Amino acid sequence: MFPFRPPPDGFEIVLPLAGGPYFHVLLVTHGDVRHVAKRPSPRFADDPRGARMVANEASALRRLGGRGAPTLVATGDDAHGPYLITDWIDGMSLSSFVHDARLFRARARAVFAALAEIHAHGVVHGDPSPSNVLMTKDREPTALFLDFGLSRLTVDERSEGDGAFAGTLAYAAPEVAISGGRASSFASDVLSLIHISEPTRPY
């Protein structure tokens, strides 16, 4: 685990939420309001992909305006590197839920409705997976997609990168895995959700 970098000026850390090798996510406050702060990890800080993925996510969230995803509050670059601030939503990742047949349809409706909203605004997510979907805990839940670092704003947009795969291989469409993510599309997003929804999965 690499040490967490501080949030931007004006924000105070409440607790770490995720600390992977590429990105660190913090629950922060600004005054009495809770937000989520995201930065490339120290290990990823000098890799140009980190800044590119932060910019990608900011562009997607700006276009969505809180529809099917958290609302972008701020983005920028300071002495500790690029960052994103979004609103904080009280919920759990889809990967944290144990499969419950009684709630499966409601959860599936919520997830597909959120993806439909994202697609309707011209955004391809690029990496749908259980850990990238936040669910509220209601019997009729709301779903929000997270982690738009691999997103594309249109399917015709030219993807950058070195062709190395980035994303969640277990849920990736074949063409996405083979192309290193360059072939992501509305259809590949939907196929990833179908993989997530398979009865053998624990979600």
Phi, psi and chi 1 to 4 in degrees:
 res  aa     phi    psi   chi1   chi2   chi3   chi4
   1 MET       -  129.4  176.6   72.7   70.7      -
   2 PHE   -92.5  150.2  -67.5   89.3      -      -
   3 PRO   -62.9  146.4   22.6  -33.3      -      -
   4 PHE   -77.4  136.7  -77.3   81.5      -      -
   5 ARG   -81.0  151.7  -67.8 -173.9  165.9 -166.5
   6 PRO   -70.1  157.0   24.7  -34.0      -      -
   7 PRO   -73.5  170.9   29.0  -34.8      -      -
   8 PRO   -61.3  162.3  -18.9   30.4      -      -
   9 ASP   -55.3  138.3  -72.7  -15.7      -      -
  10 GLY    95.9  -10.3      -      -      -      -
  11 PHE  -114.0  140.7  -67.2   86.7      -      -
  12 GLU  -114.6  138.5  -60.4  -67.8  -30.2      -
  13 ILE   -73.5  132.3  -64.4  176.5      -      -
  14 VAL   -96.9  -53.6  177.5      -      -      -
  15 LEU  -166.6  154.6   56.4   86.0      -      -
  16 PRO   -70.4  141.4  -16.1   30.1      -      -
  17 LEU  -106.4  -35.0  -63.9  176.0      -      -
  18 ALA  -156.1  142.0      -      -      -      -
  19 GLY  -140.0   62.7      -      -      -      -
  20 GLY   -79.6  179.4      -      -      -      -
  21 PRO   -69.1  -21.3   24.7  -33.6      -      -
  22 TYR  -104.8  -41.1  -61.9  112.9      -      -
  23 PHE  -135.8  146.8  -73.6   93.3      -      -
  24 HIS  -115.3  139.4  -72.6  173.7      -      -
  25 VAL  -126.3  132.7 -176.7      -      -      -
  26 LEU  -124.8  144.1  -57.7  167.4      -      -
  27 LEU   -85.6  124.8  177.4   61.5      -      -
  28 VAL  -131.1  167.4  -61.2      -      -      -
  29 THR  -125.8  150.7   55.8      -      -      -
  30 HIS  -130.3  102.4 -175.2  -92.7      -      -
  31 GLY    68.7 -126.2      -      -      -      -
  32 ASP   -98.6    5.6  -64.6  -31.8      -      -
  33 VAL  -101.9  133.4 -178.4      -      -      -
  34 ARG   -87.7  142.2  -71.0 -172.2  165.5 -166.9
  35 HIS  -139.9  174.1  -61.0  -73.9      -      -
  36 VAL  -118.1  131.5  173.1      -      -      -
  37 ALA  -113.2  137.6      -      -      -      -
  38 LYS  -132.6  133.8 -179.7  177.6 -178.2  178.8
  39 ARG  -139.6  155.3  -74.9 -169.3 -170.9  -87.2
  40 PRO   -60.0  142.8  -23.9   34.3      -      -
  41 SER   -67.2  161.2   71.8      -      -      -
  42 PRO   -54.0  -36.2  -28.7   36.4      -      -
  43 ARG   -64.5  -30.6  174.6 -178.9  173.6 -178.3
  44 PHE  -100.3   -1.4 -159.1   37.2      -      -
  45 ALA   -64.2  -35.2      -      -      -      -
  46 ASP   -92.9    4.1  -64.4  -33.9      -      -
  47 ASP   -90.0  123.3 -170.4  -39.5      -      -
  48 PRO   -60.2  -19.9   19.0  -30.7      -      -
  49 ARG   -64.1  -31.3  -69.9  177.1  -62.0  173.8
  50 GLY   -61.7  -51.1      -      -      -      -
  51 ALA   -64.0  -38.0      -      -      -      -
  52 ARG   -65.0  -40.1 -173.4  164.8   63.2 -122.0
  53 MET   -71.0  -35.3  -70.1  171.3   72.9      -
  54 VAL   -63.4  -44.4  168.9      -      -      -
  55 ALA   -63.8  -39.9      -      -      -      -
  56 ASN   -58.7  -48.5 -116.6   18.7      -      -
  57 GLU   -63.9  -42.0 -175.3  158.2   -0.7      -
  58 ALA   -61.3  -42.0      -      -      -      -
  59 SER   -63.1  -43.7  -65.6      -      -      -
  60 ALA   -65.2  -46.0      -      -      -      -
  61 LEU   -66.0  -35.3  -66.1  178.6      -      -
  62 ARG   -63.5  -42.4 -164.5  175.5  -70.5  115.1
  63 ARG   -67.6  -39.2  175.8  176.6  -72.0 -166.1
  64 LEU   -74.0  -31.7  -68.4  170.8      -      -
  65 GLY    57.6   38.8      -      -      -      -
  66 GLY    87.2    5.2      -      -      -      -
  67 ARG   -94.1  109.6  -65.1  174.3  -71.4 -106.9
  68 GLY    77.6    6.0      -      -      -      -
  69 ALA  -158.7  162.2      -      -      -      -
  70 PRO   -61.8  158.6  -22.1   33.2      -      -
  71 THR   -84.2  132.9  -60.7      -      -      -
  72 LEU   -72.9  126.4  179.1   67.0      -      -
  73 VAL   -98.7  -44.1  173.2      -      -      -
  74 ALA  -161.8  155.6      -      -      -      -
  75 THR  -148.9  151.9 -174.5      -      -      -
  76 GLY   178.7 -165.1      -      -      -      -
  77 ASP  -145.3  125.7 -160.3  -22.3      -      -
  78 ASP  -129.3 -161.9   59.7   17.8      -      -
  79 ALA   -64.2  -18.5      -      -      -      -
  80 HIS  -101.8    4.4  -59.3  -77.3      -      -
  81 GLY   109.1 -176.3      -      -      -      -
  82 PRO   -68.7  153.5   23.5  -31.1      -      -
  83 TYR  -149.5  161.5   63.7   83.5      -      -
  84 LEU  -129.5  141.9  -84.0  170.6      -      -
  85 ILE  -123.3  127.0  -55.5  -69.2      -      -
  86 THR  -124.7  168.1   65.1      -      -      -
  87 ASP   -70.0  157.8   60.4  -12.6      -      -
  88 TRP   -98.6  130.8  177.2   76.3      -      -
  89 ILE  -115.6  130.6  -51.4  -64.8      -      -
  90 ASP   -77.8  108.4 -172.6   12.0      -      -
  91 GLY  -171.7 -168.0      -      -      -      -
  92 MET  -134.9  152.4  -62.8  168.0   55.8      -
  93 SER   -69.2  151.9   73.5      -      -      -
  94 LEU   -58.9  -29.7 -170.1   57.7      -      -
  95 SER   -68.0  -16.0   58.9      -      -      -
  96 SER   -86.3  -12.7  -59.6      -      -      -
  97 PHE   -85.5  138.3  -75.4   91.9      -      -
  98 VAL   -85.0  140.1  174.7      -      -      -
  99 HIS   -57.2  130.8  176.7   71.4      -      -
 100 ASP  -136.1  110.3 -174.5  -27.0      -      -
 101 ALA   -58.7  -29.3      -      -      -      -
 102 ARG   -69.0  -27.4  -64.0  168.6  -59.3  172.8
 103 LEU  -106.1   -2.7  -59.4  177.9      -      -
 104 PHE   -59.7  -46.9  176.7   80.3      -      -
 105 ARG   -63.7  -42.0  -72.1 -173.0  178.0 -179.5
 106 ALA   -64.2  -42.0      -      -      -      -
 107 ARG   -66.7  -43.3  -70.5  175.6 -177.3  166.1
 108 ALA   -62.3  -42.9      -      -      -      -
 109 ARG   -58.3  -44.1  -86.0 -163.1  -55.2  -89.4
 110 ALA   -65.0  -42.3      -      -      -      -
 111 VAL   -67.5  -46.8  173.8      -      -      -
 112 PHE   -67.8  -33.3  -83.3   92.8      -      -
 113 ALA   -65.5  -40.2      -      -      -      -
 114 ALA   -65.0  -42.2      -      -      -      -
 115 LEU   -66.4  -38.3 -173.7   63.4      -      -
 116 ALA   -61.5  -39.2      -      -      -      -
 117 GLU   -64.0  -42.5 -171.1   75.2   22.8      -
 118 ILE   -62.5  -46.7  -69.5  165.5      -      -
 119 HIS   -65.6  -36.4  -74.0  177.9      -      -
 120 ALA   -62.1  -22.3      -      -      -      -
 121 HIS  -101.5   17.1  -72.3   82.8      -      -
 122 GLY    79.2   20.0      -      -      -      -
 123 VAL  -109.4  126.8  176.5      -      -      -
 124 VAL   -95.1  123.1  174.2      -      -      -
 125 HIS   -67.1  -49.2 -176.3  -83.3      -      -
 126 GLY    92.0  -17.0      -      -      -      -
 127 ASP  -154.2   54.1 -174.1   27.6      -      -
 128 PRO   -65.8  130.9  -21.6   34.8      -      -
 129 SER  -157.4  163.5   69.7      -      -      -
 130 PRO   -57.4  -36.5  -27.1   35.7      -      -
 131 SER   -74.2  -13.5   61.8      -      -      -
 132 ASN  -100.9   12.8  -72.9  -16.2      -      -
 133 VAL  -122.4  123.4  178.2      -      -      -
 134 LEU   -99.8  129.5 -177.4   72.9      -      -
 135 MET  -118.1  136.8  -58.1  -74.9  -63.0      -
 136 THR   -73.9  163.8   62.1      -      -      -
 137 LYS   -94.7   12.6  -57.1  170.5 -171.4  176.8
 138 ASP   -74.7  162.0  -46.5  -53.8      -      -
 139 ARG   -67.5  -29.1  -72.3 -167.5   66.5   85.5
 140 GLU  -113.2   80.9  -68.6  -66.0  -27.7      -
 141 PRO   -76.9  164.0   30.3  -35.9      -      -
 142 THR  -108.1  141.9  -61.8      -      -      -
 143 ALA  -114.7  142.9      -      -      -      -
 144 LEU  -132.6  137.4  -64.6  170.0      -      -
 145 PHE   -88.9  142.2  -81.9   75.0      -      -
 146 LEU  -116.5  171.8  -49.6  173.9      -      -
 147 ASP    58.6   75.3  -66.5  -23.1      -      -
 148 PHE   -96.5   24.1  -75.4   79.7      -      -
 149 GLY   -63.7  -25.2      -      -      -      -
 150 LEU  -104.7   15.0  -60.6  176.3      -      -
 151 SER   -75.0  163.3   64.7      -      -      -
 152 ARG  -131.2  141.6  -59.7  166.8   66.9 -171.2
 153 LEU   -82.6  -20.0  -65.4 -172.6      -      -
 154 THR  -148.2  155.6   70.1      -      -      -
 155 VAL   -69.9  -15.0  -66.2      -      -      -
 156 ASP   -91.2   -7.2  -63.9  -37.4      -      -
 157 GLU   -64.9  135.3 -180.0 -178.1   69.2      -
 158 ARG   -74.9  124.3 -174.6  174.6 -179.2  -87.4
 159 SER   -81.0  138.0  -63.2      -      -      -
 160 GLU   -94.6  172.9  -61.4 -177.7   25.8      -
 161 GLY   123.7  174.8      -      -      -      -
 162 ASP   -97.2    6.6   56.3   10.5      -      -
 163 GLY    87.5   -4.6      -      -      -      -
 164 ALA   -74.8  140.6      -      -      -      -
 165 PHE   -68.5  135.9  177.6   77.3      -      -
 166 ALA  -134.6  136.7      -      -      -      -
 167 GLY   137.4 -158.5      -      -      -      -
 168 THR  -112.8   99.4  -47.8      -      -      -
 169 LEU   -59.6  -35.3 -172.5   58.0      -      -
 170 ALA   -61.9  -23.6      -      -      -      -
 171 TYR  -115.9    3.4  -59.4   96.8      -      -
 172 ALA   -78.8  141.7      -      -      -      -
 173 ALA   -65.7  149.2      -      -      -      -
 174 PRO   -53.6  -43.1  -25.6   33.4      -      -
 175 GLU   -66.9  -27.7   66.8  -87.5   19.5      -
 176 VAL   -72.8  -44.8  173.6      -      -      -
 177 ALA   -63.3  -43.5      -      -      -      -
 178 ILE   -67.5  -36.8  -67.7  169.2      -      -
 179 SER   -88.4    1.9   68.8      -      -      -
 180 GLY    69.0   27.6      -      -      -      -
 181 GLY    92.1   -7.5      -      -      -      -
 182 ARG   -72.7  -18.9  -63.2 -178.2 -170.2 -176.5
 183 ALA   -99.5   16.9      -      -      -      -
 184 SER   -62.7  146.9   60.5      -      -      -
 185 SER  -156.2  176.3   65.0      -      -      -
 186 PHE   -56.7  -42.3  -61.8  139.4      -      -
 187 ALA   -65.1  -40.5      -      -      -      -
 188 SER   -69.0  -33.6   67.9      -      -      -
 189 ASP   -60.1  -45.2  -82.3   -3.2      -      -
 190 VAL   -64.7  -41.6  172.4      -      -      -
 191 LEU   -61.9  -38.4 -176.5   58.3      -      -
 192 SER   -60.4  -40.2  -67.3      -      -      -
 193 LEU   -67.2  -35.3  -73.4 -160.4      -      -
 194 ILE   -63.6  -40.8  -68.5  171.4      -      -
 195 HIS   -60.4  -42.7  -71.8  167.4      -      -
 196 ILE   -61.8  -34.9  -67.6  170.0      -      -
 197 SER   -84.8   -1.9  -56.7      -      -      -
 198 GLU   -59.0  141.2  -72.0  174.2    1.4      -
 199 PRO   -60.1  -25.7  -23.3   33.0      -      -
 200 THR   -76.4  -14.1   55.1      -      -      -
 201 ARG   -76.8  150.5  -52.8  -80.2 -176.5 -178.1
 202 PRO   -84.9   18.5   30.9  -34.5      -      -
 203 TYR  -106.0      -  -48.2  108.1      -      -
